[in-house]
Amino acid sequence: MKKILFILLFGFGIVIPSIAQNTLSLGNFKSSSFNGKRLLVTTQNGNISILPYLDDVIQITYQQKTVQPVVSYSTIGAPQKVKASYRDKPKSVELKTADLSVVINKADLFIYFINKKGDTLSVAKNYDATDGKRKLDFTSTSKESFYGGGFRAIDLDKRGTVLENYNQAHGGYKFGAVDLNIAIPFLLSNRSYGLYFDNYAKSKFDVAKTEADQVTFNTTSGAMRFYFMSGSSMGSVMEHYTYLTGRQPLPPRWAMGYISSRYGYKSEKEAVNMVDQTQKAGIPLDGIVFDLYWYKSKAYMGNQNWALDSFPNPKLMLTKLLKKGIRVVPISETYITKKSENFDFAYKNNLFASDIYDPGKPYIFKNFWTGYPTGLLDIFKPAAQKFFWSQYRDRINEGLSGWWFDLGEPESVNDSLKFSLGKEQEVHNLYSLIWAKTEFDGYRKDFPNKRIFTMIRSGFAGMQRYSTFPWTGDVFRGFEGLKAQIPSMVNMGLSGVGYMHSDAGGFTSSPNINPELYSRWLEFAAFTPVMRTHASIRNFKYSPEPIFWDDTTKNRVVKYIKLRYQLLPYNYTMAYKNTTTGRPLMLPVNYFEQDNERLSNVNTEYLWGEHLLVAPVIAQGDTTKKVLFPKGQWIGFNDLKSYRDSAEVYAPIDSLPIFVKAGSIIPMSKEITNTDQYDGKNLILKYYGGDEGENVKSEWFYDNGSDPNSLKNGQYNLVSFTTNRKNGKDYISIKGNHLNALKTRFTLQVMGKRIKSVQFSSTTNYKIVGNSTIDFLWTGKPVSFTIRTF
């Protein structure tokens, strides 16, 4: 059904009859009306509301006779002024914007979404509400791929799967785990449209599993409201989705360095010793994460204060570490054991989730894994939020730089549990989102000049706007755990959450000290949104930090940690893109060519931004890697060879296959060991010129890395580099798109070629260093130059 359907519907007023009817739910069509903003289709038993948010974003709400207001905790984007035309025909109703036509068939209430080319992208049909259950079907083509849905350790393409939207923790998971810590009811089609259900209750997506030509959404509670969004590309759909649910604020720049963590540092002496040894060895480091030992042990879970016998002077320790450029992030949980100093207060003030079978009394877990009776904070209660934030605030005032929120699925629940907002399965998915919001709002009120870093294990649609940095849970320490990471992280990016990362090296289940696994995982982790080593070391001797490995392994992984720091200008520019457009940092290889079926389900490589392709080795013993390339020419970062289409690449244990889009300029820093050393005054520009071809644009973003209002107040620099190669010459132009008192010394390296001559368009003091480097001071004025090479 493409252009022919468009002609039938609009040209002749003919609709295609359907066997399936909505009579069990909404009944027959009665009337329609349009008030200039919203189209309301009235039926025997309810109505369907169609509200344009943007020209290509439409909100659809199904309601029966008992109309209740829909409360959203995920959607913050407001409907804009959209010029829409309305037509009520004998057999159909049409609402048309500049980009989308929404057609409702009066016979069966099917809703057709048709783009401006006349292509039917999907049809919402068979709405049914029976015995308290509700469901809605959507048509799908046989070759359509679907992405998103949150954290799933399965193939990137979700077609042929059933996804449960219910956050859950599974320790020691491997590739193949379908339902994990973060469920997000959003699906992105490679046909450039998205479906986002604004429903936080327990639900399911049947993604063409039961019916090959159909996607079904099922729920037992919550609103039957969804947003249909289209665009010219997957990127434009992501921009629309993050318009609706919010975008990640700029991260504190230190969060893009290397962060060390373990389960766990048991004392100030142990933690400071690790930092000192790491820095003495010249290994870059920016942060350290404290697991539950910072408040003594798991028996005291729920404490938000230091165990003074092992951390005798926390404020002094934090001050000293900050002087070394090291930020500290401690763990927090909302489960509170009976031994915790917070238990009595929470119990007496009714801050715990309650027992549904004994109203008014808190529900206490008798067999919680800490070994003690435990309550779960009802995070939906304002008093509970205020209580925990007051303790967070006190620790931040001591010098903490962020928080680690764990167990927030919530990890342990049952049907006896009830929250103030509703029953457990009705509000379960919201728990971690509201927890993150509590902290975010507290920061904005009490620390308005700080950027926020919240490492978090769970969440929901919209979590990114609260400056969350989730990780992929308690992963199995083995190659089957490593295999799960690329599709998991890429998929989270396609769910609107750009900073998914892993416990680099693997967390649990295997006692083996495997230098090959550790090396491969850390090489890969250097090209993920957050690089943080972490491991459970309770039952055997295992160190997640490079400094404690043998020299060969240590040197192997430190090379990539150092490379990550050199790439900070490039990586931080990707953060800017994510903040301003919603574009993920890790992208599927078909992100810019979604019609390429060959690239529709690639799970072993990814684009790191627009200009780099990363293809980690994820199988034990492999020393080669088959790489599929997006269109065009790619240059090997390591070997400077030219690649197209596909190749078998040599990849020994100390080599990570990386490729650069031909024509790209990659902004890099000199070698640094802490992100504080990066000041934007000197920049290395690595130019990977290819064959003759079209213009290639690269960008560089810079601000002070800590001001949460730098974009709002214009305190940043955004510089573009445009390259082209014609007739054996390289043409390069530099332009400041937004400048704030910038003077930068550029060292441009022409990779793989020797410079014969250089000609600038205006007077510029420069010098050619060696055979392939041009050094010059850029004052902010547009400049272009031509390079002849041989």
C-alpha positions in Angstrom: 0.0 0.0 0.0 1.9 3.0 -1.2 0.9 5.7 -3.7 -2.0 3.7 -5.0 -3.7 3.8 -1.6 -3.1 7.5 -1.4 -5.0 7.9 -4.7 -7.8 5.7 -3.6 -8.4 7.5 -0.4 -8.0 11.0 -1.5 -8.8 10.9 -5.2 -12.0 8.9 -5.1 -13.0 8.8 -1.5 -12.8 5.0 -1.5 -11.6 3.0 1.5 -10.5 -0.6 1.7 -13.0 -2.5 3.9 -11.6 -4.6 6.7 -12.9 -7.8 8.3 -11.6 -6.8 11.8 -13.8 -4.3 13.6 -13.4 -2.1 16.7 -17.0 -2.7 17.8 -16.0 -4.5 21.0 -14.1 -1.4 22.2 -15.0 1.9 20.7 -18.0 0.8 18.6 -19.0 2.4 15.3 -18.0 5.8 14.0 -20.5 8.6 14.9 -18.9 11.9 14.0 -15.7 14.0 13.8 -14.8 17.5 14.6 -11.7 19.7 14.3 -11.1 22.8 16.4 -8.0 24.0 14.5 -5.7 22.1 16.8 -7.1 18.7 17.6 -9.2 16.2 15.5 -11.7 14.3 17.6 -13.4 11.2 16.2 -16.4 10.3 18.3 -17.6 6.7 18.4 -20.4 4.8 20.2 -18.3 4.0 23.2 -15.6 6.7 23.3 -13.4 8.7 21.0 -10.0 8.9 19.3 -8.0 12.1 19.7 -5.5 13.1 17.0 -3.3 16.0 17.9 -0.4 17.3 15.8 2.7 18.2 17.8 4.9 19.0 14.8 4.3 18.6 11.1 5.5 15.0 11.3 4.7 14.1 15.0 1.1 13.1 15.8 -0.3 12.2 19.2 -3.1 9.6 19.1 -5.2 8.8 22.2 -7.9 6.1 22.5 -10.4 6.7 25.2 -13.6 4.9 26.1 -16.7 6.4 27.7 -15.0 6.8 31.1 -12.6 9.5 30.1 -9.7 10.1 32.5 -6.9 12.6 32.1 -3.6 11.2 30.9 -0.7 12.0 33.1 2.7 11.7 31.4 6.0 11.5 33.3 8.1 11.0 30.2 6.8 13.5 27.6 7.8 17.1 28.0 7.7 18.5 24.4 4.7 20.7 23.9 2.5 20.8 20.7 3.6 23.6 18.4 1.5 25.6 16.0 0.9 23.2 13.2 -1.0 24.2 10.0 -3.3 21.3 9.4 -6.3 20.8 7.0 -9.3 18.7 7.9 -11.6 16.9 5.5 -14.7 14.8 6.5 -15.5 12.5 3.6 -18.3 9.9 3.3 -16.0 7.0 4.1 -13.0 8.6 5.8 -11.7 11.5 7.8 -8.4 13.1 7.0 -6.0 15.4 8.9 -3.2 16.6 6.8 0.0 18.6 7.8 2.9 19.6 5.6 4.6 16.2 6.1 2.0 13.7 7.2 -1.6 12.7 6.3 -3.6 10.9 9.0 -6.6 9.1 7.5 -9.3 7.4 9.7 -11.4 4.8 7.9 -14.9 5.2 9.2 -15.8 1.5 8.6 -13.2 0.1 11.0 -11.5 3.1 12.6 -8.1 2.0 11.2 -5.7 5.0 11.1 -3.4 5.3 8.1 -0.1 7.3 8.4 0.9 8.5 4.9 4.0 10.6 4.2 4.2 13.4 1.7 5.5 11.1 -1.0 2.2 9.2 -0.7 3.8 6.1 1.0 1.7 4.5 3.8 4.3 4.1 6.6 2.0 2.1 8.9 -1.7 1.5 9.8 -2.9 1.5 13.4 -5.7 -1.1 13.6 -7.7 -3.6 15.7 -7.8 -1.5 18.8 -9.4 -3.8 21.5 -10.1 -3.4 25.1 -11.5 -6.7 26.6 -11.4 -8.0 30.2 -9.2 -5.1 31.3 -6.6 -5.8 28.6 -5.9 -3.4 25.7 -4.0 -3.8 22.5 -3.3 -2.1 19.3 -1.8 -3.5 16.0 0.3 -1.8 13.5 1.0 -3.0 9.9 4.6 -3.7 9.0 6.4 -4.6 5.7 8.3 -7.9 5.5 11.7 -6.2 5.1 11.2 -3.6 7.8 13.7 -3.4 10.7 12.9 -2.1 14.2 15.3 -0.7 16.7 14.9 0.7 20.2 12.8 -0.7 23.1 15.5 0.0 25.6 18.2 -2.3 27.0 18.1 -5.7 25.3 21.1 -8.0 25.0 20.0 -9.4 21.6 20.3 -8.5 18.0 20.0 -4.8 17.0 17.0 -5.5 14.8 14.1 -6.4 17.1 11.9 -7.9 14.3 10.7 -11.3 15.3 10.9 -10.8 19.1 8.5 -10.1 21.9 9.8 -7.3 24.2 8.4 -7.0 27.7 8.3 -3.4 29.0 9.1 -4.1 32.6 12.4 -3.2 34.1 14.2 -6.2 35.6 17.6 -7.2 36.8 19.4 -10.4 35.7 22.9 -10.9 37.2 25.5 -12.6 35.1 23.5 -12.2 31.8 25.0 -13.0 28.4 24.0 -12.3 24.8 20.4 -13.5 24.3 18.9 -11.9 27.4 15.8 -10.1 26.0 14.3 -8.2 29.0 16.7 -6.4 31.2 17.1 -3.2 33.4 15.7 -0.5 31.1 12.5 -0.9 29.1 11.5 2.0 26.8 8.3 1.7 24.8 9.7 3.3 21.6 10.4 1.5 18.3 12.3 3.1 15.5 11.8 1.8 12.0 14.4 1.9 9.3 11.5 3.2 7.1 12.1 6.5 8.9 9.2 6.5 11.4 8.9 5.9 15.1 6.2 4.6 17.5 6.4 5.8 21.1 3.7 4.7 23.6 3.4 7.1 26.5 2.4 4.3 28.9 4.6 3.4 31.9 2.7 0.3 33.0 3.8 -3.2 32.4 3.3 -4.0 28.7 4.6 -5.8 25.7 5.7 -5.2 22.1 5.2 -8.2 19.8 7.5 -7.1 17.0 6.3 -9.2 14.1 6.8 -12.3 16.1 3.3 -13.8 16.1 2.2 -12.1 12.8 5.0 -11.4 10.3 3.2 -8.3 9.0 2.2 -6.8 12.3 3.5 -5.1 15.4 1.3 -5.3 18.5 1.3 -3.3 21.7 -0.4 -4.9 24.7 -1.0 -3.5 28.2 -3.3 -4.1 31.2 -3.3 -0.5 32.5 -2.3 3.0 31.8 -3.1 5.2 28.9 -3.5 4.0 25.3 -1.7 7.0 23.9 1.0 6.8 21.3 3.0 9.2 19.2 3.6 8.5 15.5 6.6 10.4 14.1 8.2 10.4 10.7 11.1 12.1 9.0 13.6 12.1 6.2 16.0 9.8 8.1 16.4 7.8 11.3 18.2 10.8 12.6 15.3 13.1 12.1 13.0 10.6 13.9 15.4 10.6 16.8 15.4 14.3 16.8 11.6 14.2 17.1 11.5 11.6 19.8 14.0 13.5 21.9 12.0 16.6 21.4 9.1 14.8 23.0 11.0 13.1 25.9 13.9 15.6 26.3 17.6 15.6 25.6 20.7 14.9 27.7 22.3 18.0 29.1 26.0 18.4 28.3 28.0 16.0 30.5 30.7 17.2 32.8 33.8 16.8 30.6 35.6 14.7 33.2 32.9 12.0 32.7 34.4 11.4 29.2 37.8 10.4 30.7 38.6 7.1 32.4 36.8 6.2 35.6 37.9 3.4 38.0 35.5 1.3 39.9 35.3 -2.0 41.7 33.2 -3.9 44.2 34.7 -2.3 46.1 37.2 0.1 47.7 36.9 -0.7 51.4 38.9 2.2 52.8 40.4 5.6 52.0 43.8 4.1 52.1 42.9 1.5 49.4 41.3 4.0 47.1 44.0 6.6 47.4 46.7 4.0 46.9 45.0 2.9 43.6 44.8 6.6 42.4 48.5 7.3 43.4 49.8 4.2 41.6 47.8 4.9 38.5 48.9 8.5 38.2 52.5 7.6 39.0 52.5 5.2 36.1 51.2 7.9 33.8 47.8 6.3 33.2 45.1 8.8 32.6 42.4 8.9 35.2 39.5 11.3 36.0 37.2 9.5 38.5 36.7 6.8 41.1 33.5 5.1 42.0 32.9 3.8 45.6 30.6 0.8 46.0 28.7 0.0 49.1 31.7 -0.2 51.4 31.7 3.6 51.6 29.0 3.2 54.2 30.6 0.1 55.6 28.8 -3.0 54.2 25.6 -4.3 52.6 24.2 -4.7 56.1 23.9 -0.9 56.3 22.3 -0.4 52.9 20.2 2.7 52.9 22.9 4.7 54.7 23.9 7.8 52.8 26.9 8.6 55.0 30.5 7.6 55.3 31.8 4.8 57.5 34.2 6.9 59.5 36.3 3.9 60.7 37.5 3.3 57.1 37.0 6.9 55.8 38.0 9.0 58.8 38.0 12.4 57.1 35.8 12.3 54.0 35.9 16.0 53.2 39.7 16.2 53.4 40.0 13.1 51.3 37.7 14.5 48.6 39.6 17.8 48.6 42.9 16.0 48.1 41.5 13.9 45.3 40.0 16.9 43.5 43.4 18.6 43.6 44.7 15.5 41.8 41.9 15.9 39.2 39.9 12.9 40.6 36.2 13.1 41.1 34.4 10.7 43.5 31.1 9.1 42.9 29.5 6.8 45.6 26.7 4.3 45.3 23.2 4.8 46.7 20.2 2.5 47.0 16.6 3.1 48.0 16.4 -0.2 49.8 16.9 0.4 53.5 17.9 -2.4 55.9 16.8 -2.5 59.5 20.5 -1.9 60.5 20.6 1.3 58.5 20.7 4.6 60.4 17.8 5.7 58.1 15.4 2.7 58.8 13.6 4.0 61.9 13.0 7.5 60.4 11.7 6.0 57.2 9.5 3.5 59.0 8.0 6.0 61.5 7.4 8.6 58.8 5.7 6.2 56.4 8.3 6.6 53.7 8.3 3.0 52.6 6.2 1.4 49.9 3.2 -0.2 51.6 1.7 -3.7 51.9 -1.3 -3.9 49.6 -2.9 -6.6 51.9 -2.3 -4.5 55.0 -3.0 -0.9 54.1 -1.2 1.8 56.1 1.7 -0.5 57.0 5.0 -0.6 55.2 6.0 -3.7 53.3 9.2 -5.2 54.7 11.2 -7.7 52.7 12.1 -10.5 55.1 14.5 -12.3 52.8 16.3 -9.5 51.0 19.8 -10.3 49.8 21.5 -8.2 52.4 20.4 -10.7 55.0 18.4 -8.2 57.0 14.7 -7.1 56.9 14.5 -4.3 54.4 12.1 -1.7 53.3 11.9 0.0 49.9 11.6 3.8 49.8 8.4 5.0 48.1 10.2 7.4 45.8 6.8 8.8 44.6 6.2 10.4 48.0 7.5 14.0 48.2 8.5 13.4 51.8 10.7 10.5 50.7 12.2 12.6 47.9 13.0 15.4 50.3 14.5 13.0 52.9 17.0 11.4 50.5 17.9 14.6 48.7 18.8 16.3 51.9 21.4 13.6 52.5 22.6 13.7 48.9 23.0 17.5 49.3 25.1 17.1 52.4 27.5 14.7 50.7 27.8 17.0 47.6 28.7 19.9 49.9 31.5 17.7 51.1 32.9 17.4 47.6 31.2 14.5 45.8 31.0 14.9 42.0 28.1 12.6 41.3 26.0 9.6 42.3 25.6 6.0 41.4 22.0 4.8 41.7 21.8 1.0 41.9 18.9 -1.6 42.2 16.4 1.0 40.9 14.4 -1.3 38.6 13.3 -1.8 41.5 15.3 -5.1 41.8 13.2 -6.9 44.3 9.4 -6.5 44.1 6.2 -8.6 44.4 2.5 -8.2 44.0 2.2 -7.3 47.7 4.0 -4.1 47.2 2.1 -0.8 46.6 3.3 2.7 46.0 1.5 5.9 46.7 1.2 6.5 42.9 -0.3 3.1 42.2 0.1 -0.7 42.2 3.5 -2.1 41.6 3.1 -3.2 38.0 1.3 0.0 37.1 4.2 2.3 38.2 7.2 -0.1 38.4 8.9 1.4 35.3 8.7 4.9 36.6 10.6 4.2 39.8 14.1 4.9 38.7 12.9 7.8 36.4 11.4 9.6 39.4 14.5 8.8 41.5 16.7 10.5 38.9 14.3 13.4 38.6 14.5 13.9 42.4 18.2 14.3 42.3 18.2 16.4 39.1 15.7 18.8 40.5 17.7 19.0 43.8 20.9 19.8 41.9 19.2 22.5 39.8 17.8 24.1 43.0 20.8 23.8 45.3 23.7 23.6 42.9 22.6 25.5 39.8 26.2 25.9 38.5 27.1 22.2 38.5 26.7 19.7 35.7 25.2 16.4 36.8 26.6 12.9 36.6 24.2 10.2 37.7 25.3 6.6 36.9 22.2 4.6 37.0 21.2 1.0 36.4 17.6 1.5 35.4 15.2 4.1 34.0 12.5 4.8 31.5 11.6 7.0 28.5 12.9 10.5 29.1 15.6 9.4 31.6 18.3 11.1 29.4 17.0 14.6 30.3 18.0 14.1 33.9 21.7 13.7 33.0 21.8 9.9 33.5 24.7 7.7 32.5 23.4 4.1 32.6 25.4 1.0 32.3 24.6 -2.5 31.1 24.0 -4.1 34.4 25.8 -7.0 36.0 27.2 -8.6 32.9 28.9 -12.0 32.7 32.7 -11.8 32.6 33.3 -13.7 29.4 33.1 -13.3 25.7 29.4 -14.0 25.7 29.0 -11.0 27.9 31.2 -8.9 25.7 29.2 -9.9 22.6 26.1 -8.4 24.2 27.6 -5.0 24.6 27.6 -3.4 21.1 23.9 -4.1 20.3 22.9 -3.1 23.8 24.6 0.2 23.8 23.7 1.1 20.2 20.1 0.2 20.9 19.9 2.3 23.9 21.2 5.2 21.8 18.3 4.5 19.5 16.0 4.7 22.5 17.1 8.2 23.2 19.7 7.4 25.9 23.1 8.3 24.6 25.5 7.4 27.4 25.0 3.6 27.9 28.3 1.9 28.9 29.5 -1.3 30.5 31.4 -2.6 33.4 34.5 -2.8 31.3 36.3 -6.1 31.7 33.0 -7.8 32.8 31.4 -7.8 36.2 30.6 -11.3 37.6 30.3 -15.1 37.4 33.7 -16.0 36.1 36.8 -16.3 38.4 39.2 -16.6 35.4 41.8 -13.9 34.9 41.8 -13.7 31.1 44.2 -11.1 29.6 42.7 -11.6 26.2 39.1 -10.8 27.3 40.3 -7.9 29.5 42.3 -6.4 26.6 39.5 -6.8 24.0 36.9 -5.3 26.4 39.0 -2.3 27.3 40.0 -1.6 23.7 36.3 -1.5 22.9 35.4 0.5 26.1 37.7 3.3 25.0 35.2 4.0 22.2 32.0 3.9 24.3 30.3 6.9 25.9 31.7 6.3 29.3 34.9 4.3 30.0 34.7 2.7 33.4 36.3 -0.5 34.7 34.4 -2.4 37.3 34.2 -6.0 38.7 33.0 -8.1 41.5 36.1 -9.3 43.4 34.5 -10.7 46.5 35.3 -14.4 46.0 38.6 -14.4 44.2 41.5 -12.1 43.4 40.6 -10.0 40.4 41.5 -6.4 39.7 39.6 -4.4 37.2 42.2 -1.6 37.2 44.9 -1.7 34.6 47.6 -0.8 37.1 47.4 -4.2 38.8 47.7 -6.3 35.6 50.9 -7.7 34.1 53.0 -5.3 32.2 52.0 -6.7 28.8 48.3 -6.4 29.4 48.6 -3.1 31.2 50.6 -1.5 28.4 48.1 -2.9 25.8 45.0 -1.3 27.4 46.7 1.9 28.5 47.5 2.6 24.9 43.7 2.9 24.2 43.0 4.8 27.4 45.5 7.4 26.2 44.0 7.4 22.7 40.6 8.1 24.3 42.0 11.2 26.0 43.6 12.3 22.7 40.2 12.0 21.0 38.5 14.1 23.7 37.9 17.0 21.3 36.1 14.6 18.9 34.2 12.8 21.6 33.1 16.0 23.3 31.8 17.3 20.0 29.7 14.2 19.8 28.3 15.1 23.2 27.3 18.5 21.8 25.5 16.8 18.9 23.6 14.5 21.4 22.6 17.5 23.5 21.4 19.6 20.6 19.8 17.0 18.3 19.4 13.7 20.2 21.9 11.9 18.0 23.5 9.0 19.8 27.2 8.8 20.3 27.3 5.1 19.2 25.4 4.7 15.9 24.4 1.6 13.9 26.3 1.4 10.7 23.1 2.0 8.7 22.2 5.2 10.5 22.9 7.4 7.5 21.6 4.9 4.9 18.7 3.1 6.5 17.6 1.6 3.1 20.8 -0.4 2.9 19.5 -3.9 3.8 23.1 -5.3 4.0 23.7 -3.1 7.0 20.3 -3.4 8.7 21.3 -5.8 11.5 25.1 -5.4 12.1 25.9 -6.3 15.8 29.7 -6.4 15.8 30.6 -2.9 14.7 29.3 0.6 15.0 29.8 4.2 14.0 31.5 6.3 16.7 30.0 9.5 15.6 29.7 10.3 11.9 33.4 10.0 11.0 34.8 6.9 12.8 33.8 3.2 12.4 34.8 0.9 15.2 34.9 -2.9 14.8 36.0 -4.6 18.0 37.0 -8.2 18.2 34.5 -9.9 20.4 35.3 -13.6 19.9 38.0 -15.5 21.8 41.0 -16.4 19.8 40.2 -14.3 16.8 43.0 -12.3 15.2 41.0 -11.1 12.2 37.7 -9.2 11.8 35.3 -9.1 8.9 34.2 -5.5 8.6 31.2 -4.2 6.6 31.6 -0.6 5.5 28.9 2.0 4.9 28.9 3.7 1.5 32.0 5.5 0.3 35.7 5.2 1.1 37.1 4.5 4.5 40.7 4.9 5.7 42.3 2.6 8.2 43.1 4.6 11.4 45.9 2.1 12.1 47.2 1.2 8.6 46.0 4.1 6.4 44.8 1.6 3.8 41.7 2.3 1.7 38.6 0.2 2.3 35.2 -0.1 0.7 32.2 -2.4 1.0 33.7 -5.1 3.1 37.1 -6.5 4.2 38.8 -9.1 6.4 41.1 -7.0 8.6 44.1 -8.2 10.6 43.4 -7.6 14.3 45.9 -9.0 16.7 45.2 -8.8 20.4 46.7 -5.3 20.8 44.8 -3.9 17.8 41.3 -2.4 17.6 40.1 -2.0 14.0 39.2 1.7 13.5 38.4 3.4 10.2 37.9 7.0 9.2 35.4 8.3 6.7 37.5 9.6 3.8 37.8 13.4 3.8 37.2 13.7 7.5 39.2 15.9 9.9 39.4 14.4 13.3 40.1 17.0 16.0 42.5 15.6 18.7 44.5 16.7 21.7 48.1 16.2 22.6 48.7 13.4 25.1 47.1 14.3 28.4 46.4 12.3 31.6 43.4 14.3 32.9 40.6 16.1 31.2 41.4 19.2 33.1 44.5 19.5 31.0 42.5 20.1 27.8 42.1 23.9 27.3 41.3 24.2 23.6 44.3 26.3 22.9 46.2 23.7 20.9 44.5 21.2 18.6 45.8 18.4 16.4 43.7 18.1 13.2 44.2 14.7 11.5 43.1 14.9 7.9 42.3 11.6 6.2 42.0 12.7 2.6 40.7 10.1 0.2 39.9 9.8 -3.5 38.3 12.7 -5.3 34.7 13.2 -4.2 32.1 15.4 -2.4 32.5 17.8 0.4 33.0 16.3 3.9 32.2 18.4 6.9 33.7 17.9 10.4 33.1 19.9 13.5 34.8 20.8 16.8 32.9 22.0 19.9 34.6 23.5 22.9 33.4 25.1 26.2 34.8 25.0 29.7 33.4 21.5 30.4 31.6 22.4 33.6 29.1 25.2 33.1 25.6 23.8 32.8 24.5 27.0 31.0 27.3 27.3 28.4 25.0 26.7 25.4 22.2 28.9 26.8 24.6 31.8 27.4 26.6 31.3 24.3 29.8 30.5 26.1 31.2 28.0 23.6 33.0 27.6 20.3 31.7 25.6 17.4 34.1 25.3 14.4 33.5 23.5 11.1 36.1 22.0 8.8 35.1 21.4 5.2 37.3 19.4 2.8 37.2 18.3 -0.8 39.7 16.8 -3.2 39.7 17.7 -6.9 42.3 17.3 -9.6 44.9 16.0 -7.1 44.5 18.9 -4.7 43.0 19.0 -1.2 40.8 22.0 -0.5 40.2 22.8 3.2 38.2 25.6 4.8 37.7 26.5 8.4 34.8 28.5 9.7 33.7 29.6 13.1 29.9 28.9 13.4 29.9 30.3 16.9 32.9 31.8 18.6 33.7 33.0 22.0 37.1 34.7 22.2 39.0 31.9 20.5 42.6 31.7 19.4 43.8 28.2 18.6 47.0 26.8 17.3 46.1 24.1 14.8 48.5 21.4 13.9 47.1 19.8 10.7 48.5 16.4 9.9 47.9 15.1 6.4 47.7 11.4 7.0 49.5 9.0 4.7 50.8 11.6 2.3 53.6 14.1 1.9 53.1 17.8 1.4 54.4 19.4 -1.7 53.0 22.9 -1.3 50.4 24.9 0.6 48.5 28.0 -0.4 46.3 30.0 2.0 43.4 32.3 0.8 44.6 35.1 3.1 47.7 36.1 4.9 48.4 33.4 7.5 51.6 32.7 9.3 52.3 29.0 9.0 55.1 26.5 8.7 55.4 23.1 7.3 56.9 20.7 9.8 58.5 17.6 8.4 56.8 16.1 5.4 53.1 16.1 6.4 52.3 18.7 9.0 51.1 22.3 8.7 51.3 24.4 11.9 49.4 27.8 12.1 47.5 30.1 14.5 43.8 30.5 13.8 42.3 33.7 15.1 38.7 32.9 14.3 38.3 34.4 10.8 37.2 32.1 8.0 40.2 30.7 6.2 40.7 28.3 3.4 43.8 26.7 1.9 44.9 24.3 -0.8 47.4 21.4 -0.3 49.3 19.7 -3.0 50.6 16.3 -2.0 52.6 13.4 -3.4 
